[in-house]
């Protein structure tokens, strides 16, 4: 959901007229029907958002047995709608865990843990966005010892960014997948 669509949803839920007057009445009616059919709701959100006058939009999401086999009670929970323009900030905040000890470096969560934390709170944030973010995280690249030429980086050499043409962003980011890609790159360089 883009920021402008998010604002239109919030205005519609607040009963505002928005910018859909005149000849756009049919368009506005379709949009309102879509908002109602999805079950969007307004919520209080965080204290910071409320102080800044921001409205928080939630959407009901069915809960049940997850793909990871962990069972939750079946029902419906409300999740905050993720705005496309905020994807980076959302993913970063869930990916990088600040250490409680002063002076200690923050921890970087893996793909599964990051996506699971996001999915607990937000709706409409695709796994592919998390994967792309993690593929560009320099700290995670250092930890994986993988760079564009398929060789492990030297200690003094920062890792270069990954070659996006090699990586299939629809695949889960796992160490097995990265090892396969590393071998594929090394084999193509030998030839």
N, C-alpha and C positions, 0 to 999 in steps of 0.2 A: 504494500500500500504506500503510495507516494504521500508526501506531506500535504499536497493540495487535496488529494482524495480524503486523507485523514481529517483535514479541516472541514470538508464538505460533510463527512459522516458525523462529526461532532456537532456541526451546525444543525443538521437534520435531526439529531437526537435531542438537541436543546430546543427544537421547535422554531429555529431561525428561518428566515426566508431565504437567506443566501443570495446567490446571483442567478437563480433559475427562474426569473419572472418572464413574462411576455411570451414569445413564441417558443421558448425552451421549456414550457410547462410539461409537455409529454416526456421530455428527457428527464426532468426533475422527478416526475412520477415514477419512471422506471428506476431511477437511482434510489428513491425512497423505498420502493418495493424491494430492491436488492438489499438495502440496509436492514429492513425488517426481516427479510428471509434469512439473512446470516445471523440475526440475533444480536447485533452490536448493542453495547450498553455503555453508559458513562459511569465512571468510577472516580473515587477520590484520589487514587494514586499516591505518590510520595509527597512528603511535606514540601520538598523543594519545588515540585511541579505545581502544587496548590498555591504556594507563595508567589510564584511567577505568573499565576493566572492561567496556567496550561490545563487543558482538559485531557483526561486520560480515557481512552476508548478501549473497552474489553470486548472479547468475543467468546461465546461458549464453545468449548471443545470437549468432545466425548473422551472419557477416560476408560481404560480397561487394561487388559493384559498387554504390556508393551512388547515390542519386537525382541527385546533382550530377555524376555521370559519372566521379568519381575511383574507380579500381579498387583494391581491397584484395585480398590473397590470401584465397580462400574458405576458410572454416573456422568455428570457434566461438571466441568470446572471452568472458571473464567480465566482467560489469559490475556495479557496486555497485547495490543496490536503493535507489531514492529513496523516502524516507518523506514523505508528504503534508505533515506538520507541519514538515518541513525544506525544503520547496520554495523559500520566500523566500530562506533563507540560501544554498542551493545556487545559485539563479539569480543572486543578488547577487554571490557570490564569482566566478562565471564571467563576469558582465557587466561588472563594474568591475575594471579592471586597474590595480593600483598602479604608480605610476611609480617607476623606480629612482633618479631624481634627487630629492633632498630638496627639499621646498617646491613641487614641481610637482603640479598637480591630476591626479587619477586619470583614466584614459581609460575611456570607455563604449563597449563593443563593440556592433555592430549585432545584429539579430535572428539572421541566419544564423550569424555567428561565435559568438554566445552559445549558440545551440542546438547547433551542431556541437561546441563544447567540452563541453557537458553530455552530449551523446549519446556522446561518446568514453568517458566515465567512468560514467554512470548509466543505469539502465533504469527504465522506468515513470514518466518525467517527461514529460508531454505538451507538444507544441509550443504549445498554447493557453495553458498556464501561463506560458511564456516571453513570449508575445505580450501577455498581460494585464499581466505585470510591466513590460514595456517601455512599455506605454501609460500606466502610472502613474509612470514615472521622470521626475522634473521636469527633470533635466539633459538627457535626450533630447528632451523636449518643447521646451525652449529651443532646442536644436540644430535641431529640425524646423520651428520658427517656426509652430506650429499650436496654436490654442486653440479653446475651445468655440464662440466666435462666428465662427470661420473667418477672422479677421484676424490679421495678424502682430502679436505683442505689442510694446508700446513698451519701450524699454530699461529704464525705471524700473519697469515693471509685470511682476511675475512671471507666467508662463503659468498660466492656470487649467486645471483638470483637463479631460480630454476627455469629451465626452458619450458615455456608453457605448451609448446607443440608436442612435447613428449608425454606430458601428464594428462591422463583422462580425469577431469574434475568430477565426473559422475561416479567414480569408484571411491570406496571408503579409503581414507588416508591411513594406511597401516604400514608397519615396518616391512612386511612381506612384499607389499605392492611397491614400496620404494626400492627395495633390494632388486626386484625384477626390473624396474625401470633403470636402475643403476647398471645392471648387467647388460641390458639392451643398449644403453649408451656406450658402454665399454666395448661391446661386440661391434657396434657400428663404426667406432673409431678405429678398431683394428683392421677393418675391411677398407 
